[in-house]
């Protein structure tokens, strides 16, 4: 970061303070307040950090007004159409699109690290069968630090690289095992002859008693889901990973913290909430009733999977995801699935409704990803684990960037204290 030539003036109690202003390569200028408390004796107040840049980054850029999402400068729709998940992983991690030999080596490294330590199987058996797969993933990923001691020293660049590869490679195996354990089926070991997405589907849906062949349309749809969720700038779970990392915690603990944050329904549970809404609607003939309820500000009902907090126009990921949803539904059909019938009819009616057009409430990536995962046969409890699987590369990319940043220091947000001021302790007899 170069020294700023711009400044902003802040007046506090009649005193004026000059603050540096930095200009990014894209997006709004940023006022540097790092020395504000030391010079002016005041903090800023920004609940939810909606107007605060917590770091500088070169990985992902979002322009919500224009509906733009860039990874290292490349538009997400181009990456989802022309690339594949592991190539996008390489891009996020290293900052450029790989040459053919680099990509082959990277894919080989990831493929050869998909198995987990055999003793880790006992962790799964320690959970109840009805445990949520996200609970299992939080525990198992955090426990990886107990098995892979050669990649926990965050000060060692080589160890950071090994940890990165291990997390990306083993997360599909862990997610699939969490799913298999929850339904009482035996674990399926990964296969080195399958690509990343196909291998995950194989570990989820194959059984030892018979052959299982991954359908290429489903594999491509899964690869797109992973690609479209790979990173999303400084969201809640990514910020959690960065904050946990700032203390010097090992990478497995930091990613487990990210998984725990993603578990929240306001974050990673959005596509699950969408499917639950479709189940509540129940049938196509009830859609007009629920659309009218969604328009009523006094009705608590909200259409899940429409609009986005960040994107004020359209979600750039949704167009590609819709294409995959159409392909999957054409392959698998929706005749015997009422939820998918409701989803297709709701999408059509909402896109033609003047209210939703005016408010720019278009179906987002969560709406279509939920439809795809439902059609594939995943229960809603697996939607967030799949999200965690795809977001792992974003988390580790942001983690690597932060650790290598010379400005890195432990996170320590301040507060607006509204509690009691100093008072003396009173013995219990005198209260």
Buried (B, 14 or more C-beta within 10 A) or exposed (E): EEEBEEEBEBEEEEEEBEBBBBEEEEEEEBBBBEEBEEBBEBEEEEEEEEEBBEBEBEBBBBBBEEBBBBBBEBEBBEBBEEBBBBBBBBBBBBBEBBEEEBBEEBBEBBBEBBEBEEEBEEBBEEBEEEBBBBBBBBBBBBBBBEBBEEBBBBEEEEBBBBBBBBBBBBBBBBBBBBBBBBEEBEBBBBBEEBBBBBBBBBBBBBEEEEEBEBBEBBBBBBBBBBBBBBBBBBBBBBBBBBBBBBEEBBBBBBBBBBBBBBBBEEBBBBBBBBBBBBEEBEEBEEBEEBBEBBBEEEEEBEBBBBBBEBBEBBBBBBBBBBBBBBBBBEBBEBEEBBBBBBBBBBBEBBEEBEEBEEEBBBBBBBBBBBBBBBBBEBBBBBBBBBBBBBBBBBBBBBBBBBBEEEEBEEBEEEEEEEEEEEEEEEEEEEE
